[in-house]
Amino acid sequence: MEKETLKNIFNFLEENERHQTPFLWKWVNNYLTKEDLNVKGDLDLEFSKKTSLPEGLKVGGNLDLSYSNITSLPEGLKVGDNLYIFRSPLKEYTSDELREMIKPGFIKGIIFR
């Protein structure tokens, strides 16, 4: 199915059925809005092929980047709970380095490797 057709379907569902378009789909297809960057719960980006996260991302719960290709974290990233980086390039950094990378952001929970 074409990207534009999917976009129209997701727009219809958001407007008429109150279903949110999946963050991952919007991110991969470059349709993220400023509002999309404030995720209230958990965000699962396992197996993502992208190498960087969008600036301004705030995740209220857990952020799972396991098995992803993410190589760095954006300045100002806010994670309200745990960060999971199993089998991702981020596991090469120490927890202190990761926390320094995102300042003035924060990771409130544990960084699981």
VEXVEXMAR-477842 format. One line per field, with one value per residue (C-alpha): x, y negated, z negated; residue in three letters. Coordinates in steps of 0.05 Angstrom, whole numbers, plus 5000, padded with zeros to 4 digits. Last residue first. Example, Ala and Ser with C-alpha at 12.3 -4.5 7.8 and 13.67 -1.06 7.14 Angstrom:
// residues 2
px (5273,5246)
py (5021,5090)
pz (4857,4844)
fivex (Ser,Ala)
***
This chain:
// residues 113
px (5434,5381,5387,5348,5296,5290,5327,5339,5344,5389,5430,5419,5492,5510,5459,5486,5557,5539,5504,5567,5565,5576,5504,5482,5500,5439,5437,5397,5385,5326,5314,5271,5221,5202,5249,5266,5312,5341,5401,5386,5410,5464,5475,5403,5406,5354,5359,5332,5311,5256,5235,5196,5144,5129,5171,5193,5226,5249,5299,5278,5316,5376,5400,5336,5329,5284,5287,5255,5223,5175,5150,5117,5065,5050,5090,5106,5141,5075,5052,5110,5087,5118,5103,5173,5154,5195,5172,5099,5098,5135,5089,5028,4970,4923,4852,4796,4749,4732,4791,4846,4819,4811,4882,4908,4873,4898,4970,4963,4942,5001,5050,5026,5000)
py (5067,5038,4964,4955,4902,4826,4816,4742,4683,4622,4662,4720,4740,4734,4787,4833,4822,4836,4901,4922,4922,4985,5007,4949,4989,5033,5105,5089,5014,5009,4942,4941,4891,4819,4813,4742,4728,4658,4671,4728,4799,4832,4892,4917,4980,5017,5086,5056,4983,4989,4924,4935,4886,4812,4807,4738,4728,4657,4678,4738,4803,4825,4885,4908,4983,4994,5064,5043,4974,4986,4922,4927,4878,4804,4794,4720,4719,4730,4660,4628,4666,4729,4744,4765,4835,4874,4828,4828,4904,4912,4864,4904,4861,4847,4875,4825,4860,4801,4754,4801,4859,4814,4787,4859,4878,4817,4830,4902,4879,4830,4885,4931,5000)
pz (4428,4383,4364,4300,4286,4288,4354,4362,4408,4399,4416,4465,4478,4404,4386,4440,4418,4345,4365,4402,4477,4519,4504,4549,4612,4597,4573,4510,4503,4456,4422,4359,4331,4347,4406,4427,4487,4482,4526,4574,4560,4602,4648,4656,4700,4659,4627,4562,4565,4513,4480,4416,4389,4400,4463,4485,4554,4569,4622,4663,4650,4690,4730,4763,4775,4715,4687,4621,4622,4564,4531,4463,4438,4450,4513,4524,4592,4628,4608,4646,4708,4736,4809,4831,4856,4805,4748,4768,4773,4707,4671,4691,4716,4659,4659,4645,4695,4740,4741,4720,4762,4823,4815,4809,4873,4910,4887,4909,4978,4980,4962,5017,5000)
fivex (Arg,Phe,Ile,Ile,Gly,Lys,Ile,Phe,Gly,Pro,Lys,Ile,Met,Glu,Arg,Leu,Glu,Asp,Ser,Thr,Tyr,Glu,Lys,Leu,Pro,Ser,Arg,Phe,Ile,Tyr,Leu,Asn,Asp,Gly,Val,Lys,Leu,Gly,Glu,Pro,Leu,Ser,Thr,Ile,Asn,Ser,Tyr,Ser,Leu,Asp,Leu,Asn,Gly,Gly,Val,Lys,Leu,Gly,Glu,Pro,Leu,Ser,Thr,Lys,Lys,Ser,Phe,Glu,Leu,Asp,Leu,Asp,Gly,Lys,Val,Asn,Leu,Asp,Glu,Lys,Thr,Leu,Tyr,Asn,Asn,Val,Trp,Lys,Trp,Leu,Phe,Pro,Thr,Gln,His,Arg,Glu,Asn,Glu,Glu,Leu,Phe,Asn,Phe,Ile,Asn,Lys,Leu,Thr,Glu,Lys,Glu,Met)
***
